[in-house]
């Protein structure tokens, strides 16, 4: 029964993350953090642990995502002669996007 509950929790978390389709890294970080926190909290502490893990994971993920959004706003992007996108880091080097 516990394995079935855990599988249901994992499937629900995965579908929530896939359905959200967040436009910002803050939203994506919150969704991924909440899902991961719920799974880990469910394994460690049961039902109450899943809720606590989801809350802590969501807050942590949102904070990390907000920091990534801030860094993206500060960067200025360029295109080289081959059409690849890059930005210039604080050290003066080119960093290419994937």
C-alpha positions as CSV (number, residue, x, y, z in Angstrom):
1,X,0.0,0.0,0.0
2,X,2.8,2.4,0.8
3,X,4.5,1.7,-2.5
4,X,1.2,2.5,-4.3
5,X,0.8,5.8,-2.3
6,X,4.4,6.8,-3.2
7,X,3.9,6.0,-6.9
8,X,0.7,8.1,-6.9
9,X,2.6,10.9,-5.2
10,X,5.4,10.8,-7.7
11,X,3.1,10.6,-10.7
12,X,1.0,13.6,-9.4
13,X,4.1,15.6,-8.8
14,X,5.5,14.9,-12.3
15,X,2.3,15.7,-14.0
16,X,2.0,19.0,-12.0
17,X,5.5,20.0,-13.1
18,X,4.8,19.1,-16.8
19,X,1.4,20.9,-16.9
20,X,2.5,24.2,-15.3
21,X,4.7,25.3,-18.2
22,X,6.0,28.3,-16.3
23,X,7.3,31.2,-18.3
24,X,9.8,32.4,-15.7
25,X,12.5,30.5,-13.9
26,X,10.9,31.6,-10.6
27,X,7.7,29.7,-11.4
28,X,9.6,26.7,-12.8
29,X,11.9,26.7,-9.7
30,X,8.9,26.8,-7.4
31,X,7.1,24.0,-9.2
32,X,10.1,21.7,-9.4
33,X,11.1,22.5,-5.8
34,X,7.5,21.8,-4.5
35,X,7.3,18.5,-6.4
36,X,10.7,17.4,-5.3
37,X,10.1,18.5,-1.7
38,X,6.8,16.7,-1.6
39,X,8.4,13.4,-2.8
40,X,11.3,13.6,-0.4
41,X,9.1,14.7,2.4
42,X,6.6,11.9,1.7
43,X,9.4,9.3,1.8
44,X,10.9,10.7,5.0
45,X,7.9,11.9,7.0
46,X,4.7,10.5,5.4
47,X,1.7,12.8,4.6
48,X,2.6,15.6,6.9
49,X,6.2,15.4,5.7
50,X,5.1,15.7,2.1
51,X,3.2,18.9,2.8
52,X,6.1,20.4,4.7
53,X,8.6,19.3,2.0
54,X,6.4,20.8,-0.7
55,X,6.2,24.1,1.1
56,X,9.9,24.3,1.8
57,X,10.9,23.1,-1.6
58,X,8.6,25.6,-3.3
59,X,10.0,28.5,-1.4
60,X,13.6,27.4,-2.0
61,X,13.0,26.7,-5.7
62,X,11.3,30.1,-6.2
63,X,14.2,31.9,-4.5
64,X,16.7,30.1,-6.7
65,X,14.6,30.8,-9.8
66,X,14.2,34.5,-8.9
67,X,18.0,34.8,-8.6
68,X,18.4,33.2,-12.1
69,X,15.8,35.6,-13.5
70,X,17.7,38.5,-12.1
71,X,20.9,37.3,-13.6
72,X,19.3,36.9,-17.0
73,X,17.9,40.5,-16.8
74,X,21.4,41.8,-16.1
75,X,23.0,40.1,-19.0
76,X,23.2,41.6,-22.5
77,X,23.0,39.0,-25.3
78,X,24.8,39.1,-28.6
79,X,25.0,37.0,-31.8
80,X,28.3,36.1,-33.4
81,X,28.9,35.7,-37.1
82,X,27.7,32.1,-37.1
83,X,24.4,33.0,-35.4
84,X,25.1,31.6,-32.0
85,X,23.9,33.6,-28.9
86,X,26.3,34.5,-26.2
87,X,26.8,37.0,-23.4
88,X,30.0,38.5,-22.0
89,X,30.7,37.6,-18.4
90,X,32.2,39.8,-15.8
91,X,35.6,38.3,-16.6
92,X,35.3,39.5,-20.3
93,X,34.9,36.0,-21.8
94,X,32.1,35.0,-24.1
95,X,29.6,32.5,-22.7
96,X,27.5,30.7,-25.3
97,X,23.9,29.6,-24.7
98,X,23.0,26.0,-25.6
